[in-house]
Amino acid sequence: MLVIKSDSTGVIYPADNCTWKQAASTSGHGYTINTANFYGTGAAVTIANPVLGVIGKSGRFVKISD
């Protein structure tokens, strides 16, 4: 399952209910998520320090963006 996690609060949001903007990573490996919003509750909720990832088979968050 593709998800977006807030690094500051640790809250995980389903990516299918989110919008985000990405940019090239400063490290040169992949990309970073600049801004992200969650729309599951009606009004947009801004996600602080967003990181794109997946929930693996073990149930843990696996980061796929810088």
Summary of the structure (lengths in Angstrom):
residues: 66
radius of gyration: 11.6
end to end distance: 18.2
largest distance: 36.0
contacts: 171
relative contact order: 0.32
helix: 5%
strand: 52%
